[in-house]
Amino acid sequence: MGRGVANIIARQTPQLAPLNLKITRAAVRNLTPARQAEHPDIALTTDALSIVNDPNIQIIIEVLGGIDLPFALLQQALKNGKQVITANKDLIATHGRELTALAQQHHVALNYEAAVMGSIPILRTLNTNFAGDQITALAGIANGTSNFILSQMQAGSSYTEALQLAQQKGFAEADPTNDVEGLDASYKLLILSRLAFNLDPKLSSIQRLGITTLRRADFAAADFFGYTIKPLVQAIRQNQQLRLSVAPTLVPKNHALAGVANEFNAIQLASNNTNSLTLSGPGAGSLPTANAVVADLQAVALNLQAHLTPTNAATHLEAAENLDLPTQQAISLTSNGVVTGLDVATQLGIHGQIFASGDQLHLLTQAVDRHTVAQWQDALSHFVGIQLHHILPVYDPTVRGFVEKFQSDEKKMNITA
């Protein structure tokens, strides 16, 4: 990503040229004469702290990844009065509150548009477009790797085949665990929730399920029921309560998110004033993410030129309480050929639809709460003659949250027209 940022800056577009931006130093893990020769105008070093402490540098861009080292470096950068831009979602999700407080204390910027959803300017949209509004729900596809894999499975590939293709195309890491188990998307959902709702949920409050247990049969069943399967992040707000989930989810075929394919991301926001707003774009790749970094860089540079004190997002967060809403579920089972879908439905008290293909059973259930899902999982684990693969949530776009009043930390003022 660092190379992508350097390439974009070097183009000197009409929007960037007046800002006189110049990369003077860069920290790299491995420094060789050949690598330095590739960038004759940039002093490369393996000592990142020396860059953070360089008095001649105004803006620090962090694309290292990881948590501990970047956290220490950015703390020092902010204390040194430097503007900070990062693409590090893990860091912001984990230590965003501390870094934001430090940025406020030292009157500098902490921008992290590139940390969430690649090229989609969602954080800037949340910061600037809802000043007189309240967002009540959001749903989206926040991980390009998982979406690429599920798109390939929808077309007939196995999970293993789809993962291998994603790795060949550069959409998946050699170790894809964070992506396919939903941790990457969970970090993004925490950041989105802070900016969308001004609430501070915990990672443990997210109902998280990975995509590794999905099979071709799941897509056939979803199609029969009128759905497709997408790696969805969801947040529904009811006042100070949030229901958060990251999971492969059945999405109605006619919904906008159902058509978002491959490495693309998308997000749909529900609010009191705008009803529904959808943004989509590439969620993976060096240049799309670098483009978001450069957008932050432009904003920071314009503030510096105008001698403006930056305004940081999510500076006054309130604690979020957990919300449990009844949700339809899709149960995926393998039967021994004797147990039928009707047997399972009758035993568990399920009212819905059944799809059977060979030894594969799929049940689309009524809307139930978390406690009922946990009871079903326990009962199915002891059910002789069947194997439980997973229970997937079903997305209902008609379920919207609500906010009865503006939050207490917002100032009221009288306006005379």
N, C-alpha and C positions, 0 to 999 in steps of 0.2 A: 504493500500500500504506500510506503514511503516513496518508492520510485514513481508511483502514479501521481502523487502530490507534486513531486519535483517536475515531472513532465508537464503537468497542467500549468504550473506557475511559469515555466519556461516559455510557454506559448505567448504570454503577455497579451491576453485578450483585451479588447477595449475597456472592459470593466476592471481588469486587474492592473493594466499598465499605469494608470494615474496613482496607484497606491505605492509604487516603487518598492515592491516586495523583493527581498533577496534572501535566499538560503545561504547562510554563511558557514554554518557548522552542522554536522550530523553525527550521531553516535551509531555505530554498527557493532554487531557481535564479533565479526571476523574482519579484520583490516589487513588488506594485502596491497602491495604497490600497484598491482593491476587494477584493483578496485578503486584506489585513489585516482589513478590515471583516467578512469571513466568519468570522474567528476572533478576536473581541475579547478573549478571555481568554488568548490565546497571543501572545507577542511574536515576530513573524517577523523574520528577518534573512537576508541573503545571506552573512553571515560565519560559516561553520560552526565555524571555529577559536575564535571568541569563546564559542560554546556549550561546546565541549570544555574551555575554560579557566575557565568560570564556576564559582566556588567554591560556589555555592548549588545546583548541580545534582548529584544523586547518581547518576543512571542515564542513560546515553546509548543511544539506539536509532538504529541506522544502517540506512537503506533507500535509500541513494543509488544503489547499483550501481556497477560499475567496480571498479578495483583500486587504482591509485596514490593517488588522493586519499583514499578511505576508509581505506587502510592507514596513511597518515600521520596522519589524524585519530584513528583508534582507538589507534594507538601512544601518542599524546599523552594520550588519555583514560585509558588504563590506567596510564600513568606518573603521572597526576594522581589516581589512586586511585578512579576512577569504575567502577561496574559497567557492563558493555557487553553489549548485545544487538544482533545483526545478522542480517539475512536474506540476506547476500551470499555466495552459494556460491562465486563466482569468487574472492573474497578469501580465504575460509577454505580452499579447496582449494589456493590458491597460497601463502598466508602464515599458515595456521592454526597451524603449529608455533611460529613466532616470537611470534604474538599470545598463544598459550596459555602459553608460557614467561613472557611479560611479565605476564600476569594472575596466574600463580602467584607470581611475584616480588613483586608488589604486593598479594597476598592479596585479589584482587577476582575477580568472575565474568566469564567470557566465554561467553555462551550464543548458540547459532545454530540452534535447532530449525527455524526457518522457512526455512533455507537448503536443506533437502532435503525434497522430497515434500509441500509445501504443508501440508495439514491433518493429515497422518498423523504421530502423535507417535513417529516411528521412532527419533530420536536419544535421546529420554528412555527409550524402551524398551531400547535397547542399553546405556544407562548404568546402568539400575537393575534390569533383569529377568534378567540373565545372570551375576550375581556368582559363582555356583557352577557355571557351565556353560561350555562352549566352543562357539562358533558355527563350523561347518565349511563352510557355503556359504550364499549368498544369491542370489536372483534376483528381479527386479521390473521394473515399468514406472515410470520415474522422470521422464519428460517428458510432460506433458499435451498439449503441442502435437503432438508426433509421434504419440502414441496417438490423438488426435482425427483426424489426417489418415489414419492407417492404418485406423481404424474406418470412415471415410467411403469409403475405397477398397475395403474389404471389402464395403461395401454397393453398390458399382458406380461410384463417382466416379473420375475420373482424378486423378493427383497434383495437377495445376494447379487443378482444381475444388475439391478438398479443402482445399488451402492457402488459396485465396481465401475459402472459407467459414470457415475457422479465423480468418482475419484479420478478417472481418466480425463474428464473434462475440467478438473480443477475446482469443482463445486463442493467436494468433500475432502476432509483431511485424512491422512493415513490412519489416525485414530479418530473416528467420527463420533465418539461417545457423547460429547456435549451437545452435538446437533441432534442425533437420532434419539437420545433419551430426553430431550426437551429442556435441558438445563440452559442452553444458549437462549432459547425463546423465553424461558422463565426470567432470566436476568433482564431481557428487554421488556417484559411485561411489568416488572417492578418499576423500571424507569418510566414507562408510559403511564402507569398508574399515578406516580408522583406528579407528573406534569398535567395529566388529564383531570385528576380529581383533587389534587393538593392533599392527598392522603399518603401515609407511609406504611404499606403492607409489608409483611415479613415473607421471606422466601418459603418458609414452612406453611404458609397459608394457601399456597398455590396447589391445586389438584393437578398433579403432573403424571403423564403417562407417555412413554416413548412409542416409537413406531416399529420397533424390531420384531414384535409378535404378529404383525400384519401379514396376511397371505392373499393370494389371488382370490380365494373364495370370499374374502371380506368385501372385495370390490364388486363381485357378482351379486352378493346379497344386497349391498348398498344400492346398486343399480335397480334391483327388483323393488326395493322399498321406495325408490324415487330420489335417491341421494347419491352424492359422491363423497369421497373421504379426503379431507384436507387437514394439515397440521395446524390446528387453530389455536390462537391465544384469545381468551375472552375475559372481559371484566364487566361486571354489572354492579352498579352502585345504587344503594338505597340509603340515603343520608350518609352516615359515617360507616356504613357497612359495605364490604366489597365481596363479591363472589369472583374468584380468580381461577382460571383453569388453562392448562397447556396440554393438549392431547390430540391425537388423530380423532377427528370429529366428523360425523355424518352431516353434510351440508346439503340443503335442497338444491337439486340440479338447476333450478331457475334463478338461484341467487348469484349475485355478482361475484362473490368469493369462490364459487364453484368453478368459474372459468379462468381463474388465475393459475397458470401452469408453470412447470419447470422451476427455474431459479428465481422467478418473480415473487415479489412480496406485495401485500396489499393490506390496507386497514380501512375499516368502516367505523365512523364515529356517529353516535346518536346523541343529540343534545336538544335542549328545550326550544331553541330558536331555529336551528337549521334542519331539524328532523334527522337527516342522514347525509353524511359526507364521506365519499370514498376516494382514497388515494392509492395508486399502484405504481410499481416500477421495479427495476432490477434490484434484487436483494443480495446478490453475490457478485464478486469480481473486483479486481483492483481499481479500475477507473470509476465505476459507479460510487464506491465508497470514498475514494479519493476526492471525487467531486463534492461530496458532502463536507469533507474536511476543508476544502478550499472555500466553500460557501461560508463556513464559520470564520475562516481566515479573512475573507473580505469584510465581514461584519465587524470583526475585532479591529482591523486596520482602519476602517472608516471611523470608528469611535476614537481611535488614537489620533487620527488627523484632526478630528473635531474637538479634541480634548474633552470628551464626554466620559463620565463615569458609567461603566457597564452595568446593566441590570441582569442579574442572574436568575435563573428559574428555580422553582422548588425551594425557596428560602424559608418558608414557614409551613411546615408540614404537620398535620395532625395524625394521631394514631388511627389506624384502620381496624375495624372489628370484622370478624368473619361473617359471611352471609351464606346461608344454605337455601337454595331455590330448587324446587322440584324440576327435574329434567328427564326427558325421555332417554332411554339407553338402548344400545344394540349389543346383544350378547352373542358371542361366537363360541361354538362348541364343536367337538368331534364326538360322535356317538358310536357305540359298539354295534349298532344296527338293530338293537332291540328297543332301546330307549328312544322315544319319539319327541319331537318338539312339543307336542301337546302334553306329553307326560311331564316334561320340565315346566311348562307354563302352568299346568294344573297344580303341581307340587309347590311352586313358588308364588302362586296367585298373580300371575302375569296376564295382562289383558293387552293384546296387540296383534301383530302379524308374525307369521312363521315362514321362513324360507328354508327348504331342505334340498340338498343336492348331494346324492351319495351318502356318505357318512357325516357330512357337514350340516350342522344345524345353526340357524341364525334366528334370533327372536328380537323383534322391535317392540319395546315395552311401553307402558304408560309412563307418565312423568312421576318420578319418585325422588326422595331426598337421599342424602349421602348415607344415612343410617341404613336405609333399605338396601342400597347398593352393597354396602358392607355385609349385610345379612345374606344377600344373594350369593356373594362371593364365597362366604363361609359354607353355605349350604351346598353350593355346586362343587366345592373342593371335596366334599364327602359323598357326593352323589355317585353311586355305583353305576358304571356303564357309560360315563361321559367324561370328557376332558375339557376343562374351561381354558380357552385361549386368552380372552380379554373381554372387558365390558367397556364399550366406547360411548361417549356422550353424543347426543343429537342436538344440533344447533337449531334454535328457534328464534329467528330474527324478530319476531313480534314481542318477545320478552324484553322490556325496556326498564331501566331503573328510574329513580326519581330523587329529587332533592327538594325538600319542603321549604328550605330557606337557604340564603347565602351563608357561607361559613362565617364564624364569629370573628375571625381575624381580618375580615374585609371591612374597610372604612366606608361609612355612609356619608354622603354629602348632598347638599341641596343644590339643585341646578335650576336656574331661571332662564327660560328661553325668551 
